[in-house]
Amino acid sequence: MKCKLYVVMPSYNKEQYITQAIDSVLAQQTNFNVTLIITDDGSTDKTLEIVNDYIKKYPNKIVLLPSEKNQGLLSNIIKAYEYLIKNKSEYFCCLDADDFLTDDKFYQNAIDFLDKNKDFNIYAAKTSVLFPDGKTVVSRPADGITFVDSTFMDMLNGTAVLGNTISSVFRNCVLNKELIEKMKQYVGDHYSEHSFREDDFRDRIHLENGKVHFVYDIVGAYRSTPNGLFQGSNDLKRILLKIRAFIDMYYFFDKKYPEFIELALKQLERIDNEAVKSDLNRLFKYKTQDILELCSVIAELKKHDDAYVSGIIERVRGRHTNFLEKIFSIKNYDESHKIMRILGIKIKLRKNKVQ
């Protein structure tokens, strides 16, 4: 019998949590077939042992896509997407191996809605946030609000209400071989990998030709951990990850949406009042690749609005000297040899792969 919904679960050394994640999928009450795809990225702990035990019990419900060695999350996700394309799934969703569902009707409610509303490509809901100390946080909507519908333009304008990894179900109307080939260009790129592997990318590509229906029901628990790429980063790196994502999306969508550049410029403003606001010495602790990425995004954004970017740089230079003076005094940010000389390293400035 054909599977209607595939659940993609990326995993890497999640022996502590994956049992709870798998059990929460198996507990879903549906009148259609659900297949769990566990795409493992070369786990070295007991994750694979646990997964294989489940497969023996549920051979028709769980598929394992292993890797001989760790390749990174983007390659791991692409592997699952290729499986979805091959098997022509009607719907799919993702669930990280350290998160879990709490509403056993979530998948049924999502598919019921999407089956009846063909102009919607995403059904999303709320989750609680579970912190390492055991505390749980749930944000509440305004009184009387039960759902919000959003569009692609709402997303560009910053007014869309969206779910996250655990709480979004997608109509499989976008994944194809051409998309996969585009994504593969960014495998191994420290910053751009983040642009294409996360929830925001899935939302963007599905919103371009459809809408999202967000309901204020709590359907699962998302673990907040300090070792993730975004959560484990300093302020500067968080800003740079967002800027790079917006720049990457501008090129991914063939420059059709200049709003992505505007969003990147707004993020760049934050280097003045957030990333370097309190302690100049922190900049000496930033990794070289983060400083080079800062130079790179400045170079890219100056192509779109030189005066605006130059104004931001001048404001920062007016408040911070010393190290920032060395970085922002570079006149031609594309000349990697100047950056190498100033920073005293031997590395070239990254280039966009899509022009």
Residue pairs with C-beta under 8 A, 6 or more apart in sequence:
1 33
2 33
3 33
3 34
3 35
3 87
3 89
4 32
4 33
4 34
4 89
4 90
4 91
4 111
5 30
5 32
5 33
5 34
5 35
5 89
5 90
5 91
5 92
5 93
5 107
5 111
5 169
6 34
6 35
6 36
6 37
6 83
6 84
6 87
6 89
6 91
6 92
6 93
7 25
7 34
7 35
7 36
7 37
7 92
7 93
7 94
7 95
7 107
8 37
8 39
8 77
8 80
8 81
8 84
8 92
8 93
8 94
8 95
9 18
9 21
9 22
9 25
9 36
9 37
9 38
9 39
9 94
9 95
9 96
9 97
10 39
10 41
10 73
10 76
10 77
10 80
10 94
10 96
10 97
11 18
11 38
11 39
11 40
11 41
11 43
11 47
11 51
11 97
12 40
12 41
12 42
12 43
12 47
12 70
12 73
12 76
12 97
13 43
13 44
13 45
13 47
14 21
14 43
14 45
14 47
14 97
14 98
15 43
15 45
15 46
15 47
15 50
16 98
17 97
17 98
17 99
17 100
17 223
18 47
18 50
18 51
18 97
18 98
19 50
20 100
21 95
21 96
21 97
21 98
21 99
21 100
22 36
22 38
22 51
22 54
22 62
23 100
24 95
24 100
24 101
24 102
24 220
25 34
25 36
25 95
25 101
26 36
26 58
26 61
27 101
27 104
28 34
28 101
28 104
28 105
28 106
28 107
28 108
29 104
29 105
29 108
30 107
30 108
30 111
31 108
32 111
34 61
34 107
35 61
35 62
35 63
36 61
36 62
36 63
37 63
37 65
37 80
37 83
37 84
38 51
38 62
38 63
38 64
38 65
38 97
39 65
39 76
39 77
39 79
39 80
39 83
40 47
40 48
40 51
40 64
40 65
40 66
40 67
40 76
41 67
41 70
41 71
41 72
41 73
41 75
41 76
42 66
42 67
42 68
42 69
42 70
42 71
47 97
48 64
48 66
51 62
51 64
52 64
54 62
55 62
55 64
63 83
65 79
65 80
65 83
67 75
67 76
67 79
71 187
72 187
72 188
72 193
73 193
73 197
74 183
74 186
74 187
74 193
74 196
74 197
75 187
77 197
78 180
78 183
78 184
78 187
81 175
81 179
81 180
81 183
82 180
84 92
84 172
84 175
85 175
85 176
85 177
85 180
88 172
89 172
90 171
90 172
91 110
91 111
91 114
91 169
91 170
91 171
91 172
92 169
92 170
92 172
92 175
93 107
93 110
93 168
93 169
93 170
94 165
94 166
94 168
94 199
94 202
95 101
95 165
95 166
95 220
96 165
96 166
96 222
96 223
98 223
98 225
99 127
99 165
99 166
99 220
99 221
99 222
99 223
100 166
100 220
100 221
101 166
101 219
101 220
102 128
102 218
102 219
102 220
102 221
103 125
103 217
103 218
103 219
103 220
106 125
106 167
106 217
106 219
106 220
107 169
109 123
109 215
109 217
110 123
110 125
110 169
111 123
111 169
113 120
113 123
113 213
114 120
114 121
114 123
114 169
114 171
117 213
119 210
119 211
120 149
120 171
120 210
120 211
120 212
120 213
121 170
121 171
121 173
121 174
121 206
121 207
121 209
121 210
121 211
121 212
122 162
122 163
122 168
122 169
122 170
122 171
122 203
122 206
122 207
122 210
122 211
122 212
122 213
123 168
123 169
123 212
123 213
123 215
124 161
124 162
124 163
124 167
124 168
124 169
124 212
124 213
124 214
124 215
125 163
125 167
125 214
125 215
125 216
125 217
125 218
125 219
126 138
126 139
126 163
126 167
126 215
126 216
126 217
126 218
126 219
127 163
127 164
127 166
127 167
127 218
127 219
127 220
127 221
127 222
128 136
128 137
128 138
128 218
128 220
128 221
128 222
129 136
129 137
129 138
129 221
129 222
129 224
130 136
130 221
130 222
130 223
130 224
131 137
131 224
132 224
132 225
132 226
136 221
138 218
141 216
145 216
146 215
146 216
147 213
147 214
147 215
147 216
148 161
148 214
149 211
149 212
149 213
149 214
150 159
150 160
150 161
150 162
150 207
150 211
150 212
150 214
151 160
151 207
151 211
151 212
152 204
152 207
152 208
154 160
155 162
155 203
155 204
155 207
156 257
156 259
156 260
156 263
157 259
158 263
160 203
160 207
160 212
161 212
161 214
162 168
162 199
162 203
162 212
162 214
163 199
163 212
163 214
164 199
164 222
165 198
165 199
165 222
166 219
166 220
166 221
166 222
167 219
167 220
168 199
168 202
168 203
168 212
170 202
170 206
171 206
171 210
173 206
173 209
173 210
174 205
174 206
174 209
179 205
182 252
182 354
183 196
185 353
185 354
186 192
186 193
186 195
186 196
186 248
186 353
187 193
189 350
189 353
190 289
191 240
191 241
191 244
191 293
191 350
192 244
192 248
192 353
194 229
194 230
194 241
194 244
194 245
195 201
195 241
195 244
195 245
195 248
195 249
196 248
200 245
201 245
201 249
203 212
204 249
206 212
208 253
224 231
225 231
225 232
226 232
229 241
230 238
230 241
233 241
234 275
234 282
234 285
234 286
234 290
235 274
235 275
236 271
236 275
236 276
236 283
236 286
236 290
236 294
237 286
237 290
239 267
239 268
239 270
239 271
239 274
239 275
240 290
240 293
240 294
240 297
242 264
242 267
243 264
243 267
243 268
243 297
243 301
244 293
244 297
246 260
246 261
246 263
246 264
246 267
247 260
247 261
247 264
247 297
247 300
247 301
247 352
248 352
248 354
249 257
249 260
250 257
250 258
250 260
250 261
250 264
251 352
251 354
251 355
252 354
253 260
258 304
261 301
261 304
261 305
264 297
264 301
265 301
265 304
265 305
265 308
265 309
268 297
268 298
268 301
268 309
268 312
269 312
271 294
271 312
271 316
272 312
272 315
272 316
272 319
276 282
276 283
276 316
276 320
276 324
280 320
280 322
280 323
280 324
283 291
283 323
283 324
284 323
288 343
288 345
288 347
289 347
291 327
291 343
292 339
292 343
292 347
292 349
292 350
293 350
294 327
295 327
295 330
295 333
295 339
295 349
296 333
296 349
296 350
298 309
298 313
298 333
299 333
299 334
299 349
300 352
301 309
302 309
302 310
302 333
313 328
316 324
316 328
317 324
317 325
317 328
317 329
326 342
327 342
330 338
330 339
330 342
332 338
333 339
333 349
334 349
336 347
336 348
336 349
339 349
340 346
340 347
340 348
